[in-house]
Amino acid sequence: MKLLLDFFPIVLFFVAFKLWGIYVATGVAIAATVAQIAWLRYSTGKVEPMQWLSLGIIVVFGGATILAHDETFIKWKPTVLYWLMGGALAIGLLGFRKNLLKSVMGAQLELPETAWRAMTWSWVLFFAVMGVLNLWVAFHFDTATWVNFKLFGGLGLMAVFVIGQALYLGRYVKDGKEVPVEKP
């Protein structure tokens, strides 16, 4: 259910774009993201910081798109979000010596520090590449191609990456149980 809720604004953006164009789709994405956050707040009482950040970015970039009647702003939105997420992970490791992925997922998964670091750096690289790829598609192809890439290409690449992460982490899990990790 949570996964469906996470993709709700993207799917509505896609459908609205196909029916009414980029400016209506942008308004729909803003409204859907506000509704998503409101529902999360109502149903769980909690909204994750990244969800607040995503809301802020869609309101700012989507609002600029509608007000300026310039689709350039909405095309930058995924890149900004990717780079902020990757940047937060990198700054956490380099600046604060804190692994944010481990902070979020450590209760569910026990891994050696080297695996946490490798996984975090792979996410940083993935977000950096996705940001560049989004800009390349946005500014080398028409808007319809970019919208298709945003939904199918972006989600497809994310799925492939997550499967790769799962395969990498599989070496630390045996017979349904995690491999014991040496404690310092």
C-alpha positions in Angstrom: 0.0 0.0 0.0 2.8 2.4 0.9 4.5 1.8 -2.5 1.3 2.6 -4.3 0.8 5.7 -2.2 4.4 6.8 -3.0 3.8 6.6 -6.8 0.3 8.1 -6.7 1.4 11.6 -7.7 3.7 10.3 -10.5 0.9 8.2 -12.0 -1.6 11.0 -11.8 0.9 13.4 -13.4 1.4 10.9 -16.3 -2.3 10.4 -16.8 -3.1 14.2 -16.6 -0.3 14.9 -19.1 -1.7 12.4 -21.6 -5.1 13.9 -21.3 -4.5 17.7 -20.8 -0.9 18.6 -21.2 2.1 19.6 -19.0 0.5 22.5 -17.1 -2.6 20.7 -15.9 -0.4 17.7 -15.1 1.9 19.9 -13.0 -1.1 21.2 -11.1 -2.4 17.7 -10.6 1.0 16.5 -9.3 1.1 19.4 -6.8 -2.5 18.6 -5.6 -1.7 14.8 -5.5 1.4 15.4 -3.4 -0.4 17.6 -1.0 -3.2 15.0 -0.7 -0.6 12.3 -0.2 1.1 14.2 2.6 -2.3 15.0 4.2 -3.3 11.3 4.0 0.0 10.2 5.6 -0.3 12.7 8.3 -4.0 11.7 9.0 -3.5 7.9 8.8 -0.1 7.5 10.5 0.5 10.8 12.2 3.9 10.9 10.7 5.5 12.2 7.5 9.1 11.4 6.7 11.5 14.3 6.1 12.1 13.2 2.5 8.4 13.3 1.9 8.3 16.9 3.2 11.2 17.7 1.0 9.5 16.2 -2.1 6.4 18.3 -1.3 8.4 21.5 -1.1 10.2 20.8 -4.3 7.0 20.0 -6.3 5.3 23.1 -4.9 8.3 25.3 -5.8 9.2 23.9 -9.2 5.6 23.0 -10.1 4.4 26.4 -9.0 7.1 28.1 -11.0 6.1 26.0 -14.1 2.5 27.1 -13.8 3.2 30.8 -13.0 5.9 31.3 -15.6 4.1 29.0 -18.1 7.5 27.4 -18.6 7.9 23.6 -18.5 11.7 23.9 -17.8 11.0 24.2 -14.1 9.1 20.9 -13.7 11.7 19.1 -15.8 14.4 20.2 -13.3 12.3 18.9 -10.3 13.4 15.2 -10.5 17.1 16.1 -10.8 16.9 18.5 -7.9 15.3 15.8 -5.8 17.8 13.1 -6.8 20.7 15.3 -6.2 19.4 16.5 -2.8 18.9 12.8 -1.7 22.3 11.8 -3.0 23.9 14.9 -1.5 22.4 14.2 1.9 23.7 10.7 1.9 27.2 11.9 0.9 27.3 14.8 3.4 26.1 12.4 6.1 29.1 10.1 5.5 31.7 12.7 4.7 30.7 15.7 6.8 29.1 14.1 9.8 30.5 10.5 9.8 27.0 9.2 9.9 25.5 6.7 7.5 21.9 7.9 7.0 20.9 4.6 5.2 22.0 2.7 8.3 20.2 5.1 10.5 17.0 4.5 8.6 17.4 0.8 7.8 19.7 -0.4 10.6 16.8 -1.8 12.8 15.7 -4.1 9.9 19.0 -5.1 8.6 22.3 -6.0 10.2 25.3 -5.5 7.9 29.0 -4.9 8.4 30.1 -1.3 8.1 31.8 -1.9 4.8 28.5 -3.1 3.3 26.6 -0.1 4.7 29.3 2.2 3.2 29.2 0.4 -0.2 25.5 0.5 -0.3 25.3 4.2 0.6 27.9 5.2 -2.0 26.1 3.2 -4.6 22.9 5.1 -3.8 24.8 8.4 -4.0 26.1 7.4 -7.5 22.7 6.2 -8.6 21.1 9.5 -7.6 23.8 11.5 -9.3 23.4 9.5 -12.5 19.6 9.6 -12.4 19.8 13.4 -12.1 22.1 13.8 -15.1 20.0 11.3 -17.1 16.8 13.2 -16.3 18.3 16.4 -17.6 19.6 14.7 -20.7 16.2 13.3 -21.6 14.4 16.5 -20.6 16.5 18.7 -22.8 17.3 16.4 -25.7 13.9 15.0 -26.4 10.3 16.4 -26.5 8.2 16.7 -23.4 6.1 13.6 -24.1 9.3 11.5 -24.2 10.5 13.0 -21.0 7.2 12.3 -19.2 7.3 8.7 -20.5 10.9 8.4 -19.3 10.0 9.9 -15.9 7.4 7.2 -15.3 8.7 4.1 -17.1 12.4 4.8 -17.4 12.9 6.2 -14.0 10.9 3.6 -12.2 12.4 0.8 -14.4 16.0 1.9 -13.6 15.1 2.2 -9.9 13.7 -1.3 -9.9 16.8 -2.7 -11.6 19.0 -0.8 -9.1 17.1 -2.1 -6.1 17.3 -5.6 -7.4 21.0 -5.2 -7.8 21.2 -3.9 -4.2 19.2 -6.9 -3.0 21.6 -9.3 -4.8 24.6 -7.5 -3.2 23.0 -7.7 0.2 22.1 -11.4 -0.4 25.6 -12.4 0.5 24.9 -11.2 4.1 21.7 -13.3 4.4 21.7 -17.1 4.6 18.7 -19.4 4.8 16.4 -16.5 5.7 18.6 -15.4 8.5 21.1 -12.7 8.4 24.8 -13.7 8.6 26.2 -12.6 12.0 28.2 -9.5 11.9 31.3 -9.0 13.9 30.8 -6.2 16.5 33.7 -3.9 17.2 
